[in-house]
Amino acid sequence: MTALNRKKLKELSDREEHRFMVEHPKSAAMYQMAQDSLLGGVPMNWMKKWAGAFPVFVKHAKGAHFTDVDDREYVDLCLGDTGAMTGHSPDVVADAVARQVRRGITLMLPTEDSVWVGEDLKRRFGLAYWQFTLTATDANRFAIRIAREITQRPKILVFHYCYHGTVDEAFATLHDGVVGPRRGNIGPPVNPAETTRVVEFNDIDGLEAALQHGDVACVLAEPAMTNVGIILPDEGYWSAARGLARRHGALLIADETHTICAGPGGCTPEWKLDPDMLVFGKAIGSGIPGATYGCTEEVAERIAARIQLEDCDVGGIGGTLAGNALSMAAMRATLEHLLTASAFEKMFPLAKRFNDGVATQIQKHGLPWNVARLGCRAEYTFSTRAPRNGGESAAAADFELERFLHLFALNRGVLLTPFHNMALMCPETTTADIDLHTRVFAEAVGELAS
């Protein structure tokens, strides 16, 4: 295996940083101007994490490409970290949104689109009843509250290094086997050990031990972990996990926000997951804020038995803009025309092409890395074999190496997801887009390994 030369990595990173500064003067000027009014110079804190001294400022985006204010064009393999998985500003959604804006944006009343979307979600995922929110974070938060209410249990269970949006209970990791706040957790209201049990993904024995306490209301999980690299379940894992949750009285909540990449219904129908509740956000409205959570008929009956009409507006579940007419119009257009079987049939081979291109270069240069794919999503990690859990994947992380590869690609017109090495396909992605990344990746690792 090729050993990484840290001195060379530093030299190459400095070179790429200089190139980035020279080629993005207008983004640099806008970033400097933003220091006067935006905290940290960005509209959202994590935008500072893009490779380079500042984020590029976008002028225009369409399909699988965007142009920055310096008129540099890019292939976008980040796609808003799934929010734009249907492509930037698809015409069918833009038209639906434009029509709805003129008819009414938010009303606190249902529209015909909400009924259509509910029926479609029921067909896709197999769960009987649905509600809507503005973000997947809210959908997860509300699902958790419902689970605690109907089970009358205080804790939830998540997997080590999971991510489910800005949900307080999910920012918990294991430290030498003990649950505690995840590194970087800003102002946790309580030690998450009070609210959360944490186990490693693919560890059936650990899951059973945690559930045996009898205090877990729900298991909140992505069917495959996606925020710490792509971590696929072992054969038979979810069947066993589903059985354990049911036996110990805990609900299973499937967060399909990222794993919708596996197909029109995500992993749930593909893997026969049979969750009690399901959450889906980001891509559902092609980037227009919106998300949903669904439940089985049994869970719906338990909800109805405990939540009274008089209190339904003050129970911690809701949001004045949730289920608004504009979001529902975007969801209907997205589900009806974009997140279709035919679209996924086009995207899957592109992700395989990305995967194969990266794998060829890893093998050619003898790098101790691997690449994994889930549907139209692919990602490489810096470990010799595919990690089986979040702990293994986090241990293989290399922040400096990751930033170099991202900046190298950005300087040559390819955008990857800033928080990890993920590439996502949309219906407008082309083989030429993927081949550009393969050439750029080959050039980067060739320089590192030479």
Residue pairs with C-beta under 8 A, 6 or more apart in sequence:
1 366
1 367
1 368
1 384
2 365
2 366
2 367
2 368
2 449
4 398
4 401
4 448
5 448
6 400
8 448
9 400
9 401
9 404
9 448
10 400
12 404
12 408
12 447
12 448
13 400
13 403
13 404
13 407
16 404
16 407
16 408
16 411
17 52
17 53
17 407
19 411
20 52
20 53
20 407
20 410
20 411
21 28
21 52
21 53
23 70
23 72
23 411
24 52
24 54
24 56
24 68
24 70
24 72
25 70
26 57
26 68
26 69
26 70
27 54
27 55
27 56
27 57
27 68
27 69
27 70
28 53
28 54
30 57
30 69
31 41
31 42
31 54
31 55
31 57
32 41
34 41
34 42
35 41
39 45
40 48
41 48
41 54
42 48
42 55
46 418
46 419
47 55
48 55
49 418
49 419
50 56
50 406
50 418
51 403
51 404
51 406
51 407
51 410
51 418
52 407
52 410
56 68
56 69
56 70
56 72
56 410
57 68
57 69
58 66
58 67
58 68
58 69
59 66
59 67
59 68
59 69
59 71
60 66
60 67
61 67
61 76
61 84
61 88
61 89
62 87
62 88
62 89
63 87
63 88
63 90
63 426
63 428
64 75
64 76
64 79
64 87
64 88
64 425
64 426
64 428
64 429
64 430
64 433
65 73
65 74
65 75
65 76
65 88
65 428
65 433
66 73
66 74
66 76
66 88
66 415
67 73
67 74
68 74
72 413
73 413
74 410
74 413
74 414
74 415
75 413
75 414
75 415
75 429
75 433
75 436
75 437
76 84
76 88
76 415
77 354
77 414
77 415
77 416
77 417
77 422
77 423
77 424
77 425
77 429
77 433
77 437
78 415
78 416
78 417
78 418
78 422
78 423
78 424
79 85
79 87
79 88
79 424
79 426
80 282
80 287
81 282
81 417
81 419
81 422
81 424
82 257
82 258
82 260
82 261
82 282
82 283
82 424
83 282
83 283
83 287
84 283
84 286
84 287
84 426
85 260
85 261
85 282
85 283
85 376
85 424
85 426
86 93
86 283
86 286
86 287
86 334
86 338
86 339
86 343
86 426
86 427
87 286
87 338
87 426
87 427
87 428
87 429
88 287
89 286
89 287
90 286
90 334
90 337
90 338
90 427
92 333
92 337
92 338
93 285
93 286
93 288
93 330
93 333
93 334
93 337
93 338
95 333
96 329
96 330
96 332
96 333
97 288
97 326
97 329
97 330
97 333
99 329
100 325
100 326
100 329
100 330
101 326
103 325
104 325
105 324
105 325
105 326
106 320
106 321
106 324
106 325
106 326
107 324
107 325
108 320
110 323
111 325
111 328
111 329
113 325
113 328
113 329
113 331
113 332
114 132
114 323
114 328
116 332
116 336
117 130
117 132
117 292
117 328
117 331
117 332
117 335
118 129
118 130
120 332
120 335
120 336
121 127
121 130
121 280
121 292
121 294
121 335
122 128
122 129
122 130
122 294
124 264
124 265
124 269
124 335
125 256
125 265
125 266
125 268
125 269
125 278
125 280
125 294
126 265
126 268
126 269
127 275
127 277
127 278
127 294
127 295
127 296
128 294
128 295
128 296
128 297
128 300
129 294
129 295
129 297
129 300
130 292
130 293
130 294
130 295
131 142
131 292
131 293
131 294
131 323
132 290
132 291
132 292
132 322
132 323
132 327
132 328
132 331
133 139
133 142
133 281
133 290
133 291
133 292
133 293
133 319
133 322
133 323
134 289
134 290
134 291
134 319
134 321
134 322
134 327
135 165
135 281
135 289
135 291
136 164
136 165
136 255
136 257
136 279
136 280
136 281
136 282
136 291
137 164
137 165
137 166
137 167
137 281
138 165
138 291
138 319
138 322
139 279
139 280
139 281
139 291
139 292
139 293
140 164
140 165
140 167
140 170
140 220
140 253
140 255
140 279
140 293
141 165
141 167
142 293
142 316
142 317
143 218
143 220
143 253
143 277
143 279
143 293
143 295
144 156
144 167
144 169
144 217
144 218
144 220
144 253
145 315
145 316
145 317
146 277
146 295
146 299
146 303
146 317
147 153
147 156
147 217
147 218
147 251
147 253
147 277
148 154
148 156
148 217
148 218
149 303
149 306
149 307
150 251
150 299
150 302
150 303
150 305
150 306
151 217
151 218
151 249
151 250
151 251
153 214
153 215
153 216
153 217
153 249
153 250
154 195
154 215
154 217
155 195
155 196
155 197
155 213
155 215
155 216
155 217
156 169
156 170
156 195
156 196
156 197
156 216
156 217
156 218
156 219
156 220
157 196
157 197
157 198
157 199
157 207
157 210
157 211
157 216
157 218
157 219
157 220
157 250
158 164
158 169
158 170
158 172
158 196
158 197
158 198
158 219
158 220
158 221
159 198
159 199
159 200
159 201
159 221
159 225
159 389
159 390
160 173
160 174
160 198
160 199
160 200
160 201
160 389
160 390
160 391
160 394
161 173
161 182
161 225
161 227
161 228
161 389
161 390
161 391
161 393
161 394
162 170
162 220
162 221
162 222
162 225
162 227
162 228
162 390
163 170
163 227
163 228
164 170
164 220
164 222
164 255
164 279
165 257
165 281
168 188
168 189
168 192
168 195
169 192
169 195
169 196
170 196
170 220
171 181
171 182
171 185
171 188
171 192
172 179
172 180
172 181
172 182
172 192
172 193
172 195
172 196
172 198
173 179
173 180
173 181
173 182
173 183
173 198
173 390
174 180
174 198
174 200
174 391
178 193
179 192
179 193
179 196
179 197
179 198
180 191
180 192
180 193
181 188
181 191
181 192
182 192
185 192
197 210
197 213
197 216
198 210
199 206
199 207
199 209
199 210
200 206
200 389
200 390
200 391
201 221
201 225
201 231
201 233
201 388
201 389
201 390
202 231
202 233
202 234
202 237
202 388
202 389
203 389
204 237
204 240
204 241
204 244
207 219
207 241
207 244
208 244
208 248
210 216
211 219
211 244
211 245
211 247
211 248
211 250
212 248
214 248
214 249
216 248
216 250
217 250
217 251
218 250
218 251
218 252
218 253
218 276
218 277
219 241
219 245
219 250
219 251
219 252
219 253
220 253
220 255
221 241
221 252
221 253
221 254
221 255
222 254
222 255
222 256
222 257
222 258
222 259
223 233
223 238
223 254
223 256
223 259
223 262
223 266
223 267
223 268
223 271
223 273
224 230
224 231
224 232
224 233
224 259
224 262
224 267
224 374
225 231
225 389
225 390
225 393
226 258
226 259
226 374
226 377
226 379
226 422
227 258
227 419
227 420
228 387
228 390
228 393
228 394
228 420
229 372
229 379
229 381
229 387
229 393
229 396
229 420
229 421
230 372
230 373
230 374
230 377
230 378
230 379
230 386
230 422
231 372
231 386
231 387
231 388
231 389
231 390
231 393
232 372
232 374
232 386
233 271
234 388
238 271
238 273
241 252
242 252
242 273
242 274
242 275
245 251
245 252
246 252
251 276
251 277
251 299
252 273
252 274
252 275
252 276
252 277
253 275
253 276
253 277
253 278
253 279
254 266
254 267
254 268
254 273
254 275
254 277
254 278
254 279
255 278
255 279
256 266
256 267
256 268
256 278
256 279
256 280
257 279
257 280
257 281
257 282
257 283
257 291
258 282
258 377
259 266
259 267
259 374
259 375
260 266
260 280
260 283
260 284
260 339
261 351
261 374
261 375
261 376
261 377
261 424
262 270
262 374
262 375
263 269
263 270
263 341
263 344
263 375
264 339
264 340
264 341
264 344
266 280
267 273
268 275
268 278
276 295
276 296
276 298
276 299
277 293
277 294
277 295
277 296
277 299
278 293
278 294
278 295
279 291
279 292
279 293
280 291
280 292
280 293
280 294
281 290
281 291
281 292
282 291
283 334
283 339
284 290
284 291
284 292
284 331
284 334
284 335
284 339
285 327
285 330
285 331
285 334
286 330
286 333
286 334
286 338
288 326
288 327
288 330
288 331
289 327
290 327
290 328
290 330
290 331
292 331
295 303
307 315
338 427
343 427
344 375
344 376
346 427
347 375
347 376
347 425
347 426
347 427
347 429
348 375
348 376
348 425
350 376
350 425
350 429
350 430
350 431
350 433
350 434
351 373
351 375
351 376
351 377
351 378
351 423
351 425
352 373
352 378
353 431
353 434
353 435
353 438
354 373
354 378
354 423
354 425
354 434
354 437
354 438
355 371
355 372
355 373
355 378
357 434
357 435
357 437
357 438
357 441
357 442
358 371
358 378
358 380
358 438
358 441
359 371
360 438
361 367
361 438
361 441
361 442
361 445
361 446
362 369
362 370
362 371
362 380
362 445
365 445
365 446
365 448
365 449
366 449
367 445
367 449
368 382
368 383
368 384
369 380
369 381
369 382
369 383
369 384
370 380
370 381
370 383
370 384
370 385
370 386
371 378
371 379
371 380
371 381
372 378
372 379
372 380
372 381
372 386
373 379
376 424
376 425
376 426
377 422
377 423
377 424
377 425
378 422
378 423
379 420
379 421
379 422
379 423
380 421
381 387
381 393
381 396
381 421
382 396
382 397
382 398
382 401
382 402
383 392
383 393
383 395
383 396
387 393
387 396
402 420
402 421
404 444
404 448
405 416
405 421
405 441
405 444
406 416
406 418
406 421
408 440
408 443
408 444
409 415
409 416
409 437
409 440
409 441
409 444
410 416
412 436
412 440
412 443
413 436
413 440
414 436
414 437
414 440
416 422
416 423
417 423
417 424
423 437
425 434
